[in-house]
């Protein structure tokens, strides 16, 4: 009886993980560029803006204090967007939080 209960719990946990993984979209870094953002009233900061293309949308994502690119054009990433926040798992498997600073419909849509 314990073996059956254990198997059911494991099955339930694995199915939860599969459903959680479905929220990420596969994307490709199209390009990156250096840009500026308004820090305070008279202060401007530098950051790297990445253009990540999914099936339907191209997202522009950036994060403060990232002044050197960590992703390169052609890199395949996993992307989850919630509001103006994006979680990106890069090609090396590292998860980072970014801010969505722009988006457009992907070409050909």
C-alpha positions as CSV (number, residue, x, y, z in Angstrom):
1,X,0.0,0.0,0.0
2,X,2.8,2.4,0.8
3,X,4.5,1.7,-2.5
4,X,1.3,2.7,-4.4
5,X,0.9,5.9,-2.3
6,X,4.5,6.8,-2.9
7,X,4.2,6.2,-6.7
8,X,1.1,8.4,-6.8
9,X,2.9,11.2,-4.9
10,X,5.9,11.0,-7.3
11,X,3.5,11.0,-10.3
12,X,1.7,14.1,-9.0
13,X,5.0,15.9,-8.4
14,X,6.3,15.1,-11.8
15,X,3.1,16.3,-13.5
16,X,3.3,19.6,-11.6
17,X,6.9,20.1,-12.9
18,X,5.8,19.4,-16.5
19,X,3.0,21.9,-16.3
20,X,5.4,24.5,-14.8
21,X,7.8,24.0,-17.6
22,X,5.1,24.7,-20.2
23,X,5.1,28.4,-19.2
24,X,8.5,29.0,-20.9
25,X,8.7,29.8,-24.6
26,X,11.7,28.9,-26.7
27,X,13.3,32.0,-28.2
28,X,16.4,33.0,-30.1
29,X,18.6,36.0,-29.4
30,X,18.4,38.0,-32.7
31,X,20.8,40.8,-31.6
32,X,21.9,43.0,-28.7
33,X,22.8,46.6,-28.5
34,X,24.1,49.1,-25.9
35,X,21.5,51.6,-24.7
36,X,20.8,54.1,-22.0
37,X,18.0,54.4,-19.4
38,X,17.0,57.1,-17.0
39,X,18.2,56.3,-13.5
40,X,17.3,59.4,-11.6
41,X,16.3,63.0,-12.5
42,X,19.6,64.0,-14.2
43,X,21.4,60.6,-14.2
44,X,21.6,58.2,-17.1
45,X,22.7,54.6,-16.9
46,X,24.0,52.1,-19.5
47,X,22.6,48.6,-20.2
48,X,22.6,45.9,-22.8
49,X,19.2,45.4,-24.6
50,X,18.7,41.9,-26.1
51,X,16.2,41.2,-28.8
52,X,14.7,37.8,-28.2
53,X,12.4,36.4,-30.9
54,X,9.8,33.8,-30.1
55,X,7.2,32.3,-32.5
56,X,4.9,35.3,-32.4
57,X,6.7,38.2,-30.7
58,X,10.1,39.8,-30.5
59,X,10.9,41.0,-26.9
60,X,13.4,43.7,-26.0
61,X,14.8,42.8,-22.6
62,X,17.4,44.4,-20.4
63,X,18.5,44.7,-16.8
64,X,20.2,47.4,-14.9
65,X,24.0,47.1,-14.3
66,X,24.5,44.7,-17.1
67,X,26.9,46.6,-19.3
68,X,28.6,43.7,-21.1
69,X,26.6,41.2,-23.2
70,X,26.1,37.7,-21.6
71,X,24.1,36.4,-24.6
72,X,25.1,36.4,-28.2
73,X,23.0,36.5,-31.5
74,X,21.9,32.9,-32.4
75,X,21.8,31.7,-28.7
76,X,18.6,29.7,-28.0
77,X,17.0,30.7,-24.7
78,X,13.9,29.8,-22.7
79,X,11.7,32.9,-21.9
80,X,8.8,33.5,-19.5
81,X,7.1,36.9,-19.6
82,X,4.8,38.1,-16.9
83,X,3.8,41.7,-17.3
84,X,7.0,43.8,-17.7
85,X,9.2,41.1,-16.2
86,X,10.9,38.4,-18.1
87,X,12.8,35.3,-16.8
88,X,15.4,34.1,-19.2
89,X,17.2,30.8,-19.1
90,X,20.2,31.3,-21.3
91,X,22.1,28.8,-23.5
92,X,24.3,27.9,-20.5
93,X,21.3,27.1,-18.3
94,X,21.6,30.2,-16.1
95,X,18.3,31.8,-15.0
96,X,18.2,35.6,-15.0
97,X,15.5,38.3,-14.4
98,X,15.1,41.0,-17.0
99,X,12.8,43.9,-17.6
100,X,10.8,44.0,-20.8
101,X,11.5,47.4,-22.4
102,X,9.8,46.8,-25.7
103,X,8.0,44.2,-27.8
104,X,6.9,43.9,-31.4
105,X,5.1,41.3,-33.5
106,X,7.7,38.9,-35.0
107,X,8.4,39.3,-38.7
108,X,6.1,37.3,-41.0
109,X,3.2,37.3,-38.6
